[in-house]
Amino acid sequence: MREKELRLADLRLDNNLKQKDIAKILKVAEDTYSKWERGINDISLKNICTLANFYNVSIDYLIGANDENIMYNNKEIDYKLLSIRLTELRKSNNLSQSQLAERIGFHQRTYAHYENGTRISTTNKLYFISIYYGVSIDYLVGRTDTK
């Protein structure tokens, strides 16, 4: 599989917008948005969802995880469902948190926080989890029920 490539700049330019326009929508500094667009820093789930809704695309399309442009009609992230789905997927694969964390390169404690809902995963880490399980990020965060 090819390396994922963020489509933030492409979608922004397709909509004749400047970085400062998107930064204003997200209520962040222009430099912060610029670093997300260039892949220097990891964009938060909340902000990636806001952009997916703004552009009417899936999170997976927006971050380059797939090439199919699926629209989810302004669906928000369901953080409780994210915790539930992470737990269900791990258990259905007969894995302990330690085993899964080792396989995806996370600390067990970090992964446990994601399952317990005490910490929110970064977009980049959720991407690696989605790849491991073969599901979409949009499925993990409850924007769709289709894996």
C-alpha positions as CSV (number, residue, x, y, z in Angstrom):
1,M,0.0,0.0,0.0
2,R,1.2,3.5,-0.8
3,E,2.0,6.0,1.9
4,K,-1.1,8.0,2.8
5,E,-1.0,11.5,1.5
6,L,-3.1,14.2,3.1
7,R,-5.6,15.9,0.8
8,L,-5.9,19.0,2.9
9,A,-4.2,21.3,0.4
10,D,-5.9,19.8,-2.7
11,L,-9.4,20.2,-1.2
12,R,-8.6,23.7,0.0
13,L,-7.3,24.8,-3.4
14,D,-10.2,23.1,-5.2
15,N,-12.5,25.3,-3.1
16,N,-10.5,28.5,-3.8
17,L,-9.6,28.9,-0.2
18,K,-6.4,30.1,1.5
19,Q,-4.8,28.5,4.6
20,K,-6.0,31.5,6.7
21,D,-9.6,30.7,5.6
22,I,-9.4,27.2,6.9
23,A,-7.5,28.2,10.0
24,K,-10.3,30.6,10.8
25,I,-12.9,27.8,10.3
26,L,-11.0,25.5,12.7
27,K,-10.2,28.4,15.1
28,V,-6.5,27.8,15.0
29,A,-3.4,29.8,14.0
30,E,-2.6,29.8,10.3
31,D,0.8,28.4,11.1
32,T,-0.8,25.5,13.0
33,Y,-3.0,24.7,10.0
34,S,-0.1,25.0,7.6
35,K,1.9,22.4,9.6
36,W,-1.1,20.0,9.4
37,E,-1.4,20.6,5.7
38,R,2.3,19.9,5.2
39,G,2.2,16.8,7.4
40,I,4.6,18.2,10.0
41,N,2.1,17.9,12.9
42,D,-0.7,15.5,13.4
43,I,-4.2,17.0,13.1
44,S,-6.6,16.3,15.9
45,L,-9.6,14.0,15.3
46,K,-12.0,16.9,16.1
47,N,-10.4,19.1,13.5
48,I,-10.1,16.4,10.8
49,C,-13.8,15.6,11.3
50,T,-14.7,19.3,11.0
51,L,-12.8,19.5,7.7
52,A,-14.4,16.2,6.5
53,N,-17.8,17.7,7.2
54,F,-16.8,21.1,5.6
55,Y,-15.6,19.4,2.4
56,N,-18.3,16.7,2.5
57,V,-15.8,13.8,2.4
58,S,-14.9,10.9,4.6
59,I,-12.0,11.2,7.1
60,D,-10.3,8.3,5.2
61,Y,-10.5,10.2,1.9
62,L,-9.3,13.4,3.5
63,I,-6.2,11.9,5.0
64,G,-5.5,9.7,1.9
65,A,-6.3,6.4,3.5
66,N,-8.5,5.5,0.5
67,D,-9.4,7.0,-2.8
68,E,-13.1,6.6,-2.6
69,N,-14.9,9.9,-1.8
70,I,-17.7,8.9,0.5
71,M,-19.9,11.6,2.1
72,Y,-21.4,11.1,5.6
73,N,-23.7,14.2,5.8
74,N,-22.0,16.1,8.7
75,K,-21.6,13.2,11.0
76,E,-19.7,13.9,14.2
77,I,-17.3,11.7,16.1
78,D,-18.9,9.5,18.7
79,Y,-16.1,9.1,21.2
80,K,-18.0,6.6,23.3
81,L,-18.6,4.4,20.2
82,L,-14.9,4.7,19.3
83,S,-13.9,3.2,22.7
84,I,-16.5,0.4,22.2
85,R,-15.4,-0.4,18.7
86,L,-11.7,-0.5,19.7
87,T,-12.5,-2.9,22.5
88,E,-14.8,-5.1,20.3
89,L,-12.3,-5.3,17.5
90,R,-9.4,-6.3,19.8
91,K,-11.5,-8.9,21.6
92,S,-12.9,-10.3,18.3
93,N,-9.3,-10.8,17.2
94,N,-8.5,-12.6,20.6
95,L,-5.8,-10.1,21.5
96,S,-4.9,-8.6,24.9
97,Q,-4.2,-4.9,25.0
98,S,-0.5,-5.7,25.4
99,Q,-0.5,-7.9,22.4
100,L,-2.2,-5.3,20.2
101,A,-0.1,-2.5,21.5
102,E,3.0,-4.4,20.7
103,R,1.8,-5.2,17.2
104,I,1.0,-1.6,16.3
105,G,3.9,-0.1,18.1
106,F,2.1,1.7,20.9
107,H,2.6,1.5,24.7
108,Q,0.0,-0.7,26.3
109,R,-1.0,2.1,28.7
110,T,-1.5,4.5,25.8
111,Y,-3.8,2.0,24.0
112,A,-5.7,1.3,27.2
113,H,-6.5,5.0,27.5
114,Y,-8.0,4.9,24.0
115,E,-10.2,1.9,24.8
116,N,-11.2,3.4,28.2
117,G,-12.0,6.8,26.6
118,T,-9.7,8.6,29.0
119,R,-7.6,9.9,26.1
120,I,-8.4,10.6,22.5
121,S,-6.2,9.0,19.9
122,T,-4.4,11.2,17.4
123,T,-5.5,10.9,13.8
124,N,-2.2,9.3,12.8
125,K,-2.4,6.7,15.5
126,L,-6.0,5.9,14.7
127,Y,-4.9,5.5,11.1
128,F,-2.5,2.7,12.1
129,I,-5.2,1.0,14.2
130,S,-7.6,1.2,11.2
131,I,-5.0,-0.4,8.9
132,Y,-4.3,-3.2,11.4
133,Y,-7.9,-4.1,11.7
134,G,-8.8,-3.4,8.0
135,V,-11.5,-0.9,8.8
136,S,-12.1,2.7,8.1
137,I,-11.4,5.5,10.5
138,D,-14.9,6.7,9.8
139,Y,-16.2,3.3,11.1
140,L,-14.0,3.5,14.2
141,V,-15.3,7.0,15.1
142,G,-18.9,6.2,14.4
143,R,-19.4,8.3,11.2
144,T,-20.5,5.1,9.4
145,D,-21.5,1.5,10.4
146,T,-19.8,0.1,7.4
147,K,-16.3,-1.3,8.2
